[in-house]
Amino acid sequence: MIVVADTGPLNYLILLGHIEVLHILYGEVVIPPAVQDELLDPSAPEPVRSWISSPPPWLEIRTPGRIDPRLSRALDEGELEAITLAQQGTGEVLLAIDERRGRSEAQKAGLKIIGTLGILEEAHRRGLLNLREAVEKLRQTSFSATDALFQEFLDRS
């Protein structure tokens, strides 16, 4: 399986110290140049900038072809390029994306998606991390979710 990742899931997995679960769970991980640029942005947390400055060998940076003109221009460049890469992928492709508008556009395009919470849940099921600890760390970041959503997620998992 190939995972095409947008900025959000990478950012949070790096901050949580669990970025390697992407490779362990899914194998090939691909990002577009716009996502790389967002991770390198001076406003990104230092651990994120440091990680992407020297990416692991399992991360591929791939330039997408022509952006689908039907995609909403309300999306940022990273989302547009990530969705486009996922659309252009062959075989089984999973798009890792958190932002609501991006997820909506990806679903309209018929893509299979997962977010940070879904990745953490899958990693927990496979014994790769402690979900409660990961969610507590995630709560201390800029991840956008209500306490009720976090609790519902933990109760369900």
C-alpha positions as CSV (number, residue, x, y, z in Angstrom):
1,M,0.0,0.0,0.0
2,I,1.1,3.6,-0.7
3,V,0.3,6.4,1.7
4,V,0.2,9.9,0.4
5,A,0.5,12.2,3.3
6,D,-0.6,15.8,3.8
7,T,1.1,18.1,6.3
8,G,-1.2,17.6,9.3
9,P,-0.7,13.9,10.0
10,L,3.1,14.1,9.5
11,N,3.4,17.1,11.7
12,Y,1.5,15.5,14.6
13,L,3.1,12.1,14.3
14,I,6.5,13.8,14.4
15,L,5.6,15.8,17.4
16,L,4.3,12.7,19.2
17,G,7.4,10.7,18.4
18,H,5.5,8.2,16.4
19,I,6.3,9.1,12.8
20,E,7.8,5.7,12.1
21,V,4.3,4.0,12.4
22,L,3.4,5.3,9.0
23,H,6.1,3.3,7.4
24,I,5.6,0.2,9.6
25,L,1.8,0.2,9.0
26,Y,1.7,1.1,5.3
27,G,5.1,0.7,3.7
28,E,5.6,3.4,1.1
29,V,5.0,7.0,2.2
30,V,4.9,9.7,-0.4
31,I,4.5,13.5,-0.1
32,P,4.4,16.2,-2.6
33,P,6.8,19.2,-2.7
34,A,4.2,21.6,-1.2
35,V,3.9,19.4,1.9
36,Q,7.7,19.3,2.2
37,D,7.7,23.2,2.0
38,E,5.0,23.4,4.7
39,L,6.9,21.2,7.0
40,L,10.1,23.3,6.4
41,D,8.2,26.6,7.0
42,P,9.8,28.7,9.7
43,S,6.4,28.7,11.6
44,A,6.5,24.8,11.8
45,P,7.8,23.4,15.1
46,E,11.5,22.8,15.2
47,P,11.3,19.0,15.5
48,V,9.2,19.0,12.3
49,R,11.6,21.2,10.4
50,S,14.5,19.1,11.6
51,W,12.9,15.8,10.6
52,I,12.0,16.9,7.1
53,S,15.4,18.5,6.6
54,S,16.9,15.0,6.8
55,P,14.0,12.7,5.9
56,P,14.2,8.9,6.3
57,P,14.8,6.7,3.3
58,W,11.2,5.4,3.4
59,L,9.8,8.9,2.6
60,E,9.6,9.8,-1.1
61,I,9.0,13.3,-2.3
62,R,7.1,13.1,-5.6
63,T,5.8,15.9,-7.8
64,P,2.2,15.4,-8.9
65,G,1.0,15.8,-12.4
66,R,-1.6,18.4,-13.4
67,I,-3.9,19.4,-10.5
68,D,-7.5,18.4,-11.1
69,P,-9.4,21.6,-11.9
70,R,-12.5,20.3,-10.1
71,L,-10.7,20.4,-6.8
72,S,-11.7,23.4,-4.6
73,R,-9.3,26.3,-4.7
74,A,-10.1,26.8,-1.0
75,L,-7.6,24.1,-0.3
76,D,-4.0,25.0,0.4
77,E,-1.2,23.8,-1.9
78,G,-0.2,20.9,0.2
79,E,-3.8,19.5,0.2
80,L,-4.2,20.1,-3.5
81,E,-0.9,18.3,-4.4
82,A,-1.5,15.5,-1.9
83,I,-5.0,14.8,-3.2
84,T,-3.7,15.0,-6.8
85,L,-0.8,12.5,-6.0
86,A,-3.3,10.1,-4.4
87,Q,-5.6,10.4,-7.5
88,Q,-2.7,9.6,-9.7
89,G,-1.4,6.7,-7.7
90,T,-1.7,3.1,-8.9
91,G,-2.6,0.2,-6.8
92,E,-3.9,0.7,-3.3
93,V,-3.5,4.3,-2.2
94,L,-4.4,5.8,1.2
95,L,-4.5,9.6,1.7
96,A,-3.5,10.7,5.2
97,I,-5.2,14.1,5.7
98,D,-6.8,15.8,8.7
99,E,-8.4,19.1,7.5
100,R,-12.1,19.0,7.0
101,R,-12.2,20.6,3.6
102,G,-9.4,18.5,2.3
103,R,-11.1,15.3,3.6
104,S,-14.3,16.3,2.0
105,E,-12.7,16.9,-1.4
106,A,-10.8,13.6,-1.2
107,Q,-14.0,11.7,-0.4
108,K,-15.8,13.4,-3.4
109,A,-12.9,12.2,-5.5
110,G,-13.4,8.7,-4.3
111,L,-10.2,8.4,-2.3
112,K,-9.6,6.3,0.7
113,I,-8.6,8.5,3.6
114,I,-7.3,8.3,7.1
115,G,-6.4,11.0,9.7
116,T,-4.0,11.3,12.5
117,L,-6.5,9.7,15.0
118,G,-7.1,6.8,12.6
119,I,-3.4,6.2,12.2
120,L,-2.9,6.2,16.0
121,E,-5.8,3.8,16.4
122,E,-4.4,1.4,13.8
123,A,-0.9,1.7,15.4
124,H,-2.4,0.9,18.8
125,R,-4.3,-2.1,17.5
126,R,-1.0,-3.4,16.1
127,G,0.8,-2.9,19.4
128,L,3.0,-0.1,18.2
129,L,2.0,2.5,20.7
130,N,-0.1,3.3,23.8
131,L,-3.2,5.1,22.5
132,R,-4.1,6.9,25.7
133,E,-0.5,8.3,26.0
134,A,-0.5,9.3,22.4
135,V,-3.8,11.1,22.6
136,E,-2.7,12.9,25.8
137,K,0.4,14.2,23.9
138,L,-1.8,15.1,20.9
139,R,-4.1,17.2,23.2
140,Q,-1.0,19.3,24.1
141,T,-0.4,20.2,20.4
142,S,-2.4,22.5,18.1
143,F,-4.5,19.5,16.9
144,S,-8.1,20.7,16.5
145,A,-10.5,18.5,18.4
146,T,-12.8,18.9,21.3
147,D,-12.3,17.1,24.6
148,A,-15.6,15.3,23.9
149,L,-14.2,14.1,20.6
150,F,-11.0,12.9,22.2
151,Q,-13.0,11.1,24.9
152,E,-15.4,9.5,22.4
153,F,-12.4,8.3,20.4
154,L,-10.7,6.8,23.4
155,D,-13.9,5.1,24.6
156,R,-14.5,3.6,21.1
157,S,-10.9,2.4,20.8
